[in-house]
Amino acid sequence: MQLQKKPGFKTLGLILLLFTAGILLTGCPGPDPDPETEIIGPQVTIENIDEPEHVEDFTLTAESDDEDTYSHDEFAPEDVEDGVLEHEFSIEIIETATVGLDIDNEEIPEINYGDPGTEEVALDDYEATFELDFEEVTEEEYEVIFEHPPQGIIIARHEGELISSGDILEAGEDVEFEVLILEEPRGYEVEHWQVNDEVLTDEDDTTYVHEDLNEDIEVTVEMEETSFFAVEMDVSYVVGEEKIDIKLDYLVENQGLADDTQDIEFAVDGDIEDEEEVTLDAGEEYEGEFFWEIDKYDEIEYEMAVISEDDRDEVKVKIEYVTGELEVDVIWELPPSAPEDVGAEVIEEEGVLIDWEEVDKADEYNIVRQQPELAEEEDWRVVGSTHETSYLDKEVETDREYRYAVIAVNGDKTSDYSEPTEDVSF
């Protein structure tokens, strides 16, 4: 039977509700829940609400040892049906939990909850129930498997550390994958990555990050043959009465594995002045030429380049008068700078991975190696070359220490040695 409230007692009724809810929530804290359990719910029911406007909003906050979890609900009077306000909060609280309750912005002190249970308190006008349930929690872990493509290997990292195929990681972790193309690196590119049965058509870079691990995964990468149009040029000039005629003879070689057509562009000071469409089969070459006219009496310097989609060759042509005599200087690029941030990591059952930062205008890198115990007797030895910014040295022996350095190459010019890596043992 519902009790009728007397006029003028709304405030008192609300205070009683808050006070009673406070008694209810603090009445049975009990021991902390077992760390292997998880709180589900909780559910709050307030019955016999004959004047629903007394409960305008109802806020539950929960904080656990590992993370903060919040639930907030606002109730309008029309949310009360047949005099009952009932709600099961959609929160999860891991391990021990501290829960606080606000009713109509009146804070009730935080309470530590323990054993599951239900408590009821009857008021003059309201009957409130607070129920807390627990269920078992299983810590989820998943296996990460990756399979190397025929043209290279996949490197996997978790939180910056290398992991092996078959390693087990906790749910929710991120894993970064990178493919190193070892066989004809200029002849292949990533077509797509695949996770289990899902083909990731938008993922065609050499790296892929799998976020929020929530199942066992097997990662593979599909490669496709591609072209690579390498360019190089030579410069000659003829001095006329008013003009200087510059001639650029260029050579394009398709160093990739696929036939292709590209526009070969001629640029002066960054502006495209001419272009020629070139079609080449894999391994085929093409020779062409561009022309540029310079005013004989202008003392000026031009930067000229021949450019493909994959490569470029550059030169500077400088016009000046020295003691009244015209001089035309053709200035090729200076040697590239030494590579930086060179590192070496052991890849289980594969070899030693060396990587470094890209060097501007370097078109190739030489990797050199030395054994620390033989440093006084043995000079640095070239172990490989690549156009990429990483290299896998497979010619290593177990229980031997090695250190590495990298040299940048541009045509016939080479950089100094990089700083050597720390010693690594395979």
C-alpha positions as CSV (number, residue, x, y, z in Angstrom):
1,M,0.0,0.0,0.0
2,Q,1.3,3.4,-0.9
3,L,1.6,6.0,1.8
4,Q,0.4,9.6,1.0
5,K,3.0,12.3,1.7
6,K,1.8,15.3,3.6
7,P,2.0,18.7,1.8
8,G,5.3,20.6,2.5
9,F,7.4,17.5,3.2
10,K,9.1,17.1,-0.2
11,T,12.4,18.2,1.1
12,L,12.2,15.9,4.1
13,G,11.3,13.0,1.9
14,L,14.3,13.6,-0.3
15,I,16.6,13.8,2.7
16,L,15.2,10.6,4.0
17,L,15.7,8.9,0.6
18,L,19.3,10.1,0.5
19,F,20.0,9.2,4.1
20,T,18.4,5.8,3.7
21,A,20.3,5.1,0.4
22,G,23.5,6.1,2.2
23,I,22.6,3.6,5.0
24,L,21.8,1.0,2.4
25,L,25.0,1.4,0.4
26,T,27.3,1.6,3.4
27,G,25.5,-1.0,5.5
28,C,27.3,-4.1,4.3
29,P,30.7,-3.4,2.8
30,G,32.0,-6.9,3.5
31,P,35.4,-8.1,2.2
32,D,36.9,-7.0,-1.1
33,P,35.9,-9.3,-4.0
34,D,38.3,-11.9,-5.2
35,P,40.8,-10.5,-7.9
36,E,39.6,-13.2,-10.2
37,T,36.0,-11.9,-10.2
38,E,34.3,-9.1,-12.0
39,I,31.4,-7.0,-10.9
40,I,28.5,-6.9,-13.2
41,G,25.5,-4.6,-12.9
42,P,24.9,-3.2,-10.4
43,Q,21.2,-2.7,-10.2
44,V,19.3,0.0,-8.3
45,T,15.6,-0.1,-7.7
46,I,13.5,2.5,-5.9
47,E,9.9,1.6,-5.4
48,N,6.7,3.4,-4.2
49,I,7.7,6.7,-5.8
50,D,4.4,8.6,-5.6
51,E,6.1,11.9,-6.5
52,P,8.7,11.1,-9.2
53,E,9.9,14.6,-9.5
54,H,11.9,14.0,-6.3
55,V,14.4,12.0,-8.2
56,E,15.7,14.1,-11.0
57,D,19.1,12.4,-11.7
58,F,20.9,9.4,-10.5
59,T,24.6,9.0,-11.0
60,L,26.8,6.0,-10.2
61,T,30.6,6.3,-10.5
62,A,32.9,3.3,-10.1
63,E,36.7,3.2,-9.9
64,S,38.9,0.0,-9.9
65,D,42.5,-0.8,-9.2
66,D,43.3,-1.0,-12.9
67,E,41.1,1.6,-14.6
68,D,38.3,4.0,-14.1
69,T,34.9,3.1,-15.3
70,Y,32.0,5.5,-15.2
71,S,28.2,5.3,-15.7
72,H,25.9,8.3,-15.6
73,D,22.2,8.3,-16.1
74,E,19.7,11.1,-15.8
75,F,16.1,10.3,-15.1
76,A,13.1,12.5,-15.8
77,P,9.9,11.9,-13.9
78,E,8.3,10.2,-16.9
79,D,11.0,7.5,-16.6
80,V,9.2,6.2,-13.5
81,E,6.6,3.6,-14.4
82,D,4.0,2.5,-11.9
83,G,5.8,4.2,-9.1
84,V,9.1,2.2,-9.7
85,L,12.5,3.4,-10.9
86,E,14.7,0.5,-11.8
87,H,18.0,0.5,-13.7
88,E,20.9,-2.0,-14.2
89,F,24.1,0.0,-14.8
90,S,26.2,-1.0,-17.8
91,I,29.6,-0.9,-16.1
92,E,32.3,-3.4,-15.4
93,I,34.6,-3.1,-12.4
94,I,37.7,-5.2,-12.4
95,E,39.1,-6.6,-9.1
96,T,38.5,-4.5,-6.0
97,A,36.2,-1.6,-6.6
98,T,35.1,1.7,-5.0
99,V,31.6,2.9,-5.9
100,G,30.0,6.2,-5.2
101,L,26.3,7.2,-5.5
102,D,24.9,10.6,-6.2
103,I,21.1,11.3,-6.0
104,D,20.0,14.8,-7.1
105,N,23.6,16.0,-6.8
106,E,23.8,15.0,-3.2
107,E,27.0,13.0,-2.8
108,I,27.1,9.9,-0.7
109,P,30.6,8.9,0.5
110,E,32.4,6.2,-1.5
111,I,32.0,2.6,-0.3
112,N,34.2,-0.4,-0.9
113,Y,32.0,-3.3,-2.0
114,G,32.6,-6.9,-1.3
115,D,30.4,-10.0,-1.4
116,P,27.4,-10.2,-3.7
117,G,24.2,-9.5,-2.0
118,T,21.0,-7.6,-1.8
119,E,19.8,-5.2,1.0
120,E,16.4,-3.6,1.4
121,V,15.3,-0.7,3.6
122,A,11.7,0.3,3.9
123,L,10.9,4.0,4.3
124,D,7.7,5.8,4.9
125,D,7.3,6.4,1.2
126,Y,10.1,4.5,-0.6
127,E,11.6,1.1,-0.7
128,A,15.1,0.9,-2.2
129,T,17.1,-2.1,-3.3
130,F,20.8,-2.2,-4.3
131,E,22.1,-5.4,-5.8
132,L,25.7,-6.3,-6.7
133,D,26.6,-9.5,-8.6
134,F,30.0,-11.0,-9.5
135,E,31.2,-13.4,-12.2
136,E,34.4,-15.1,-12.9
137,V,37.1,-13.2,-15.0
138,T,39.5,-15.0,-17.3
139,E,42.5,-13.1,-18.5
140,E,42.5,-13.4,-22.2
141,E,45.7,-14.1,-24.3
142,Y,46.1,-14.7,-28.0
143,E,48.7,-16.2,-30.3
144,V,50.4,-14.1,-32.9
145,I,51.6,-16.0,-36.0
146,F,53.2,-14.5,-39.1
147,E,54.5,-16.2,-42.2
148,H,57.4,-14.8,-44.3
149,P,56.7,-14.2,-48.0
150,P,59.0,-15.9,-50.6
151,Q,60.6,-12.5,-51.4
152,G,61.6,-11.4,-47.9
153,I,60.8,-11.7,-44.2
154,I,58.3,-10.2,-41.8
155,I,59.6,-8.4,-38.6
156,A,57.0,-8.1,-35.7
157,R,57.3,-5.8,-32.7
158,H,55.3,-5.3,-29.6
159,E,55.9,-2.2,-27.6
160,G,59.1,-1.7,-29.6
161,E,60.5,-5.1,-28.8
162,L,60.9,-7.9,-31.4
163,I,58.6,-10.9,-31.0
164,S,58.7,-14.3,-32.7
165,S,55.9,-16.0,-34.6
166,G,53.9,-18.1,-32.1
167,D,54.4,-15.7,-29.2
168,I,51.4,-15.1,-26.8
169,L,50.2,-11.6,-26.0
170,E,47.5,-10.2,-23.8
171,A,44.2,-9.0,-25.3
172,G,44.0,-5.4,-26.3
173,E,47.7,-5.1,-27.3
174,D,49.0,-3.6,-30.6
175,V,51.4,-5.4,-32.8
176,E,53.5,-3.7,-35.6
177,F,54.5,-5.8,-38.6
178,E,57.1,-4.8,-41.3
179,V,58.1,-6.7,-44.4
180,L,61.7,-6.5,-45.6
181,I,62.0,-7.3,-49.3
182,L,65.3,-9.2,-49.7
183,E,64.9,-10.6,-53.2
184,E,65.1,-8.0,-56.0
185,P,63.9,-5.2,-53.7
186,R,63.3,-2.9,-56.7
187,G,61.2,-5.6,-58.3
188,Y,58.5,-6.1,-55.7
189,E,56.1,-4.1,-53.7
190,V,53.3,-4.9,-51.2
191,E,50.0,-5.8,-52.8
192,H,48.1,-6.2,-49.5
193,W,48.3,-7.6,-46.0
194,Q,46.1,-10.4,-44.8
195,V,45.0,-11.3,-41.2
196,N,43.4,-14.7,-40.9
197,D,40.9,-14.9,-43.8
198,E,40.5,-11.1,-44.2
199,V,42.3,-9.4,-47.1
200,L,43.2,-5.8,-46.1
201,T,43.0,-4.2,-49.5
202,D,43.7,-0.7,-48.1
203,E,47.0,-1.9,-46.4
204,D,49.6,-1.8,-49.1
205,D,52.6,-0.2,-47.3
206,T,55.6,-2.1,-46.1
207,T,54.3,-1.7,-42.5
208,Y,51.0,-2.8,-40.9
209,V,49.8,-2.2,-37.3
210,H,47.3,-4.6,-35.9
211,E,45.4,-2.8,-33.1
212,D,43.5,-4.1,-30.1
213,L,44.4,-7.8,-30.3
214,N,41.1,-9.8,-29.6
215,E,41.7,-13.2,-31.2
216,D,44.5,-15.5,-32.4
217,I,45.9,-14.0,-35.6
218,E,47.9,-15.3,-38.5
219,V,49.4,-12.4,-40.6
220,T,50.7,-12.8,-44.1
221,V,51.7,-10.3,-46.8
222,E,51.1,-10.7,-50.6
223,M,53.7,-9.2,-52.9
224,E,53.4,-8.2,-56.5
225,E,56.0,-7.5,-59.2
226,T,56.6,-3.9,-60.0
227,S,58.8,-1.7,-62.2
228,F,61.6,0.6,-61.2
229,F,62.7,3.2,-63.7
230,A,66.3,4.3,-62.7
231,V,67.6,7.4,-64.5
232,E,71.0,9.0,-65.0
233,M,72.1,11.8,-67.3
234,D,75.1,13.6,-68.8
235,V,75.4,17.3,-69.6
236,S,77.1,19.1,-72.6
237,Y,76.8,22.6,-73.9
238,V,77.5,24.8,-76.9
239,V,78.3,28.6,-76.5
240,G,76.7,30.7,-79.3
241,E,76.8,34.4,-80.0
242,E,73.9,35.2,-77.7
243,K,72.9,32.0,-76.1
244,I,74.3,28.9,-74.4
245,D,72.6,25.7,-75.5
246,I,72.5,23.0,-72.8
247,K,71.9,19.4,-73.8
248,L,71.0,16.7,-71.3
249,D,71.5,13.1,-72.5
250,Y,69.6,10.7,-70.2
251,L,69.4,6.9,-69.8
252,V,66.4,5.2,-68.3
253,E,66.6,1.6,-67.2
254,N,63.7,-0.5,-65.9
255,Q,65.4,-2.4,-63.1
256,G,62.2,-3.9,-61.8
257,L,60.4,-7.1,-62.9
258,A,57.2,-5.7,-64.5
259,D,56.7,-3.8,-67.8
260,D,55.6,-0.3,-67.4
261,T,55.1,3.2,-69.0
262,Q,56.2,6.3,-67.2
263,D,56.6,10.0,-68.0
264,I,60.3,11.1,-67.8
265,E,60.4,14.7,-66.8
266,F,63.0,17.5,-67.3
267,A,62.9,20.1,-64.5
268,V,64.7,23.4,-64.1
269,D,64.7,25.0,-60.7
270,G,61.8,22.7,-59.7
271,D,59.6,23.6,-62.7
272,I,58.8,20.9,-65.3
273,E,59.9,22.2,-68.7
274,D,59.6,19.1,-70.8
275,E,58.6,15.4,-70.6
276,E,58.6,12.3,-72.6
277,E,56.5,9.1,-72.3
278,V,58.7,6.0,-72.1
279,T,57.6,2.4,-72.2
280,L,60.0,-0.3,-71.1
281,D,59.9,-4.1,-70.5
282,A,61.7,-5.4,-67.4
283,G,65.4,-5.0,-67.9
284,E,65.1,-2.7,-71.0
285,E,66.8,0.6,-71.4
286,Y,66.0,3.8,-73.3
287,E,68.2,6.8,-74.2
288,G,66.7,10.3,-74.7
289,E,67.7,14.0,-74.6
290,F,66.4,17.3,-73.4
291,F,67.5,20.8,-74.4
292,W,67.6,24.1,-72.5
293,E,68.7,27.6,-73.7
294,I,70.5,30.1,-71.4
295,D,71.2,33.8,-72.0
296,K,74.9,34.1,-72.5
297,Y,75.3,37.3,-70.5
298,D,73.3,36.2,-67.4
299,E,75.4,35.2,-64.4
300,I,73.2,32.7,-62.9
301,E,73.0,29.1,-61.5
302,Y,70.4,26.6,-62.6
303,E,69.4,23.3,-61.0
304,M,68.4,20.7,-63.6
305,A,67.0,17.3,-63.0
306,V,65.7,14.3,-65.0
307,I,62.9,12.6,-63.0
308,S,61.0,9.3,-63.2
309,E,58.3,8.1,-60.8
310,D,61.0,6.1,-59.0
311,D,64.3,8.0,-59.3
312,R,65.9,11.3,-60.3
313,D,69.4,12.6,-61.3
314,E,70.4,16.2,-60.7
315,V,73.1,18.7,-61.8
316,K,73.8,22.4,-61.4
317,V,74.9,24.5,-64.3
318,K,76.6,27.8,-63.3
319,I,77.3,30.7,-65.6
320,E,79.8,33.3,-64.6
321,Y,82.5,35.7,-65.9
322,V,86.0,35.5,-64.5
323,T,88.3,38.4,-65.5
324,G,86.0,39.0,-68.4
325,E,86.0,35.4,-69.6
326,L,82.8,33.3,-69.8
327,E,82.9,30.1,-67.6
328,V,80.3,27.4,-67.6
329,D,80.6,25.1,-64.7
330,V,78.7,21.8,-64.5
331,I,78.5,20.9,-60.8
332,W,77.4,17.4,-59.9
333,E,76.2,16.6,-56.4
334,L,78.5,16.4,-53.5
335,P,78.9,13.1,-51.7
336,P,75.9,12.1,-49.6
337,S,76.1,12.5,-45.8
338,A,76.8,9.5,-43.6
339,P,73.7,7.5,-42.5
340,E,72.4,8.1,-39.0
341,D,70.6,6.1,-36.3
342,V,72.1,2.8,-37.5
343,G,70.9,-0.1,-35.4
344,A,71.4,-3.9,-35.3
345,E,69.0,-6.5,-34.0
346,V,69.1,-10.3,-33.9
347,I,66.2,-11.9,-35.7
348,E,65.8,-15.5,-34.4
349,E,66.8,-18.2,-36.9
350,E,67.2,-15.5,-39.6
351,G,70.2,-13.3,-39.0
352,V,71.0,-9.8,-38.0
353,L,68.8,-6.9,-39.1
354,I,70.5,-3.6,-39.7
355,D,68.4,-0.5,-40.3
356,W,69.1,3.3,-40.5
357,E,67.5,6.6,-41.5
358,E,67.2,7.5,-45.2
359,V,69.9,9.8,-46.6
360,D,68.9,12.5,-49.0
361,K,70.0,11.9,-52.5
362,A,71.6,8.5,-51.7
363,D,70.5,5.9,-54.3
364,E,72.3,2.9,-52.6
365,Y,73.8,1.8,-49.3
366,N,76.8,-0.5,-48.6
367,I,76.7,-2.4,-45.3
368,V,80.0,-3.2,-43.7
369,R,80.8,-5.5,-40.8
370,Q,83.5,-6.2,-38.3
371,Q,84.1,-8.7,-35.5
372,P,85.1,-6.9,-32.3
373,E,87.6,-9.5,-31.2
374,L,89.4,-9.2,-34.5
375,A,89.2,-5.4,-34.8
376,E,93.0,-4.9,-34.7
377,E,93.6,-7.6,-37.3
378,E,90.6,-7.3,-39.6
379,D,89.3,-4.2,-41.4
380,W,85.6,-3.5,-42.1
381,R,84.3,-5.9,-44.7
382,V,81.4,-5.2,-47.1
383,V,78.7,-7.8,-46.5
384,G,76.0,-6.4,-48.8
385,S,74.3,-3.5,-50.7
386,T,70.7,-2.4,-50.9
387,H,68.5,0.5,-52.2
388,E,66.4,0.2,-49.0
389,T,67.0,1.5,-45.5
390,S,67.4,-2.0,-43.9
391,Y,69.4,-5.1,-44.6
392,L,69.3,-8.7,-43.2
393,D,72.8,-10.2,-42.8
394,K,72.3,-14.0,-43.0
395,E,76.0,-14.8,-43.2
396,V,76.5,-14.9,-39.4
397,E,77.7,-17.6,-37.1
398,T,76.3,-18.7,-33.7
399,D,78.0,-17.2,-30.6
400,R,80.0,-14.7,-32.6
401,E,79.9,-11.0,-32.0
402,Y,79.5,-8.4,-34.8
403,R,79.3,-4.7,-35.3
404,Y,78.0,-2.9,-38.4
405,A,78.3,0.5,-40.2
406,V,76.6,1.8,-43.3
407,I,77.9,3.9,-46.2
408,A,75.6,6.0,-48.5
409,V,76.3,5.9,-52.2
410,N,75.4,8.4,-55.0
411,G,76.8,7.4,-58.3
412,D,80.6,7.3,-57.9
413,K,80.5,9.3,-54.7
414,T,80.3,7.7,-51.2
415,S,79.7,9.0,-47.7
416,D,81.9,8.5,-44.7
417,Y,81.1,5.5,-42.5
418,S,78.2,5.8,-40.2
419,E,78.8,5.5,-36.4
420,P,79.1,1.7,-35.7
421,T,76.3,-0.2,-34.1
422,E,76.6,-1.7,-30.7
423,D,78.0,-5.2,-30.7
424,V,75.4,-8.0,-31.2
425,S,75.8,-11.7,-30.8
426,F,73.7,-14.2,-33.0
